[in-house]
Amino acid sequence: MTSACMFFTWLYQITFFAGLMVISAKVQLAGRNSCLPCLKAKDIYAEETSDKAAETDATVEIKRAKNGLNSISASRMSPRYTSSVTDTSTSTESSRQISLQSEPQEKELAKKNHDRMGQFFRRYYVPFLLDLRTKIAVAIIFVVYLLVSVYGITVMEQGLDYDKLLLQTDPLVEAFAREIELFPSGDQIEIAIRKAPDMTVPANRERIEQIAQKFEQISYSNGPKSTSLWLREYVKYANITGSFLNDDRESWVIGVYEWSQLFAFYKLWSQDFVWANTSDYDHLTLVSFRFRIGLHSINTPTDLVMVTEELRELAAQHPDLEIFTFQYSRAIADQLNVILQSTIQNDSLAVVCMVIISLLFIPNLLCAVWITIAIITIDVGVIGLLSLWGVKLDPIFMITIILSIGFSIEFSAHVTHGFVSSESNLSPKERCIDAMEKLAWPVVHGSMSTILGVTVLAFINSYMVLVFFKTIFLVLVIGVFHALVLLPIVLAITTPYVERLNTYLQRRSDEKATKSNNVTAKGQQGSVYAVTVPVNVS
């Protein structure tokens, strides 16, 4: 779906939107109002030009009067001096007229492009941004931003609460809250021992008891009071009935089978065993069995994931018994358990793809480095601040984060490319001024329009919609901060060093090429051979 939307957006921009821009440009060149083309617009630049032309005409009249006075005084001079002065003034005036007539219209358009916002970024913003005190303040703000973001990532919770799938005004949300408050949720864990040991051996029975005790000590366990283990109940039944248990098949194989088949215990215990050869007591074998433990206060998906990990760790300690654990919410726990890994993997792949695409369209190593760093820091900031804003790591969060990577690269790529594509003879400050004058105001326009467009989502009482709004809002704000504050400073600082490195490498390359050419030339000069050719003279 995302790929289809991006393809449609690209197709729309190069066809329909490009045509609208051409029509708008024609309306503008015709002097029409941009909103109401039927109205004639007022050209303030033309008025300024006419005022300047009037001033120029007045200046010309003054010069003509002076020339008249000069001609009177020149009549008293020698003809040779008068002709030389006249020729010089004539050539100067003609060259001035030619230069004025040859000025291209692009300069007039360039003057018109220096609007108020462009002048603001040129005269005030960039000098303020590149001031040493501003750089120090921005560095401190950036470090604090990273620390807060990393802290938010470390305390981020996982899981999707069930009430988050509903509208906040839904009556079921209140019902879920009351249920958790009055009836703390629990769960029953079934633990199956697939390869049952020989229960006639006392050490094996003691081992099963120790395994059950370890499972009773996990987090959120109710302890022995909620454990349902047939071994304990069978011993209790033998003590009540006065039966004597020996370490033989009669007591721990046939006796257990007959006990599980009693009417009073049939529904409770018969399905906890897997027997082989039940029709032949001489070859009757206990294959597998299970027991249960109880849990309490599992109210969040994070608790469920933690309990599942503990159960699997305990089961892995006895590989010879092939212990398996199961609870009805295991599927949810498994999904939540892979969200973090999937998020990191998908984000990394998205960043790599964005960097590759940036290199294809902007083949500059400096651009690639700073765009990559900007994407990573923006992504870290968005994740950390979303965590502090009450968003958990869930599938909805993962999808919105992956979608936001495209927004994070947009502004940074524009500003970085505008900086490095400036004329090479410009200083870093002049490049920064040129990039900000051309791109800063469009970046502000684009970010503000997008933020205003998604602001309506903030008033919808739906968790999924609010997560999308929070993600887009943060990625736009942080992206603009990177594009208009961090990147200009970093580029202005690092560009001179990169250019020095390039110059040094180019000089070394030229020196190697020169040495190679000299060696080749010397070799050719030293290889001189004398050849004697016999000649027959008739």
Residue pairs with C-beta under 8 A, 6 or more apart in sequence:
2 403
6 406
24 34
27 34
27 37
28 34
31 40
31 41
31 43
32 38
32 39
32 40
32 41
33 39
33 40
33 41
34 41
45 108
45 111
45 112
74 82
74 85
75 82
114 122
114 437
117 440
117 441
118 437
118 438
118 441
121 433
121 436
121 437
121 440
121 441
122 433
122 436
122 437
125 436
125 440
126 429
126 432
126 433
126 436
126 488
128 134
129 432
129 485
129 488
129 489
130 429
130 432
130 488
130 489
130 492
134 489
135 489
135 493
138 485
138 486
138 489
142 486
145 381
146 377
146 380
146 381
148 384
148 385
148 388
149 380
149 381
149 383
149 384
149 385
150 380
150 384
151 384
151 388
152 383
152 384
152 385
152 386
152 387
152 388
153 380
153 383
153 384
153 387
155 387
155 388
156 383
156 384
156 387
156 392
156 393
157 300
157 302
157 387
157 392
157 393
158 301
158 302
158 305
158 336
158 339
158 340
158 392
158 393
158 394
159 300
159 301
159 302
159 304
159 305
159 336
159 392
159 393
159 394
160 301
160 336
160 392
160 394
160 395
160 396
161 300
161 301
161 392
162 176
163 172
163 173
163 176
163 177
164 394
164 463
164 464
165 463
165 464
166 172
166 173
167 173
167 461
167 462
168 461
168 462
168 463
169 461
179 185
180 299
184 296
184 297
184 299
185 297
185 298
185 299
186 222
186 294
186 295
186 296
186 297
186 298
187 294
187 295
187 298
187 304
187 307
187 327
187 328
187 329
188 292
188 293
188 294
188 295
188 327
189 215
189 292
189 293
189 294
189 295
189 307
189 311
189 325
189 326
189 327
190 290
190 291
190 292
190 325
190 326
190 327
191 212
191 215
191 290
191 291
191 292
191 293
191 311
191 315
191 323
191 324
191 325
192 288
192 289
192 290
192 323
192 324
192 325
192 326
193 208
193 288
193 289
193 290
193 321
193 322
193 323
194 288
194 321
194 322
194 323
194 324
195 287
195 288
195 320
195 321
195 322
196 286
196 287
196 288
196 289
196 321
197 204
197 207
197 208
197 321
198 204
199 205
199 208
199 252
199 253
199 256
199 286
200 247
200 248
200 249
200 251
200 252
200 253
201 247
202 247
205 231
205 252
208 229
208 231
209 229
209 231
209 232
211 314
211 318
211 321
211 323
212 227
212 229
212 231
212 291
212 293
213 224
214 314
215 221
215 227
215 293
215 311
215 314
216 223
216 224
216 227
216 293
218 307
218 310
218 311
218 314
219 303
219 306
219 307
219 310
220 295
220 296
220 297
220 298
220 303
220 307
221 293
221 294
221 295
221 296
222 293
222 294
222 295
222 296
225 294
226 293
226 294
227 291
227 292
227 293
227 294
228 291
228 292
228 293
229 291
229 292
230 256
230 260
230 269
230 272
230 273
230 289
230 291
231 291
233 269
234 255
234 256
234 259
235 245
237 243
237 259
238 244
238 245
243 255
245 251
245 252
245 255
249 284
253 284
253 285
253 286
254 281
254 284
256 273
256 286
257 273
257 275
257 278
257 284
257 286
259 265
259 269
260 266
260 269
260 270
260 272
260 273
261 270
272 289
272 290
272 291
273 286
273 288
273 289
274 286
274 287
274 288
274 289
275 284
275 285
275 286
275 287
276 283
276 284
276 285
276 287
277 283
277 284
277 285
278 284
295 307
297 303
298 304
298 307
301 332
301 333
301 336
304 329
304 332
304 333
304 336
305 333
305 336
305 337
307 333
308 327
308 330
308 333
308 334
308 337
309 337
311 325
312 325
314 323
315 323
315 324
315 325
327 333
335 395
336 394
339 393
339 394
339 395
339 398
340 393
342 398
343 393
343 397
343 398
343 401
346 398
346 402
347 379
347 401
347 402
347 405
350 402
350 405
351 372
351 375
351 376
351 379
351 405
354 371
354 375
354 405
354 406
354 409
355 368
355 371
355 372
355 375
358 367
358 368
358 371
358 409
358 413
359 367
359 368
362 368
362 371
362 413
362 416
362 417
362 420
364 417
364 420
366 416
366 420
366 491
366 494
366 495
366 498
367 413
367 416
367 417
367 420
370 412
370 416
370 487
370 490
370 491
370 494
371 409
371 412
371 413
371 416
374 408
374 409
374 412
374 482
374 483
374 486
374 487
375 405
375 408
375 409
375 412
377 482
378 408
378 412
378 475
378 478
378 479
378 482
379 401
379 404
379 405
379 408
381 474
381 478
382 401
382 404
382 408
382 471
382 474
382 475
382 478
383 401
385 474
385 478
386 397
386 467
386 470
386 471
386 474
387 393
389 470
389 474
391 397
391 467
391 470
396 463
396 464
396 467
397 467
397 471
400 467
400 468
400 471
400 472
401 471
403 471
404 471
404 472
404 475
407 450
407 472
407 475
407 476
407 479
408 475
408 478
408 479
410 446
410 479
411 443
411 446
411 447
411 479
411 480
411 482
411 483
411 484
412 479
412 482
412 483
412 487
414 439
414 442
414 443
414 483
415 435
415 436
415 439
415 440
415 443
415 483
415 484
415 487
415 488
416 487
416 491
418 434
418 435
418 438
418 439
419 431
419 432
419 435
419 487
419 488
419 491
419 495
420 431
420 491
420 495
422 430
422 431
422 434
422 435
426 434
428 491
428 492
428 493
428 495
428 496
429 492
431 491
431 492
431 495
432 488
432 491
432 492
435 488
436 484
436 488
440 484
443 480
443 483
443 484
444 480
444 484
447 476
447 477
447 479
447 480
450 472
450 476
451 472
451 473
451 476
451 477
454 468
454 469
454 472
454 473
455 469
457 465
457 466
457 468
457 469
458 466
458 469
460 466
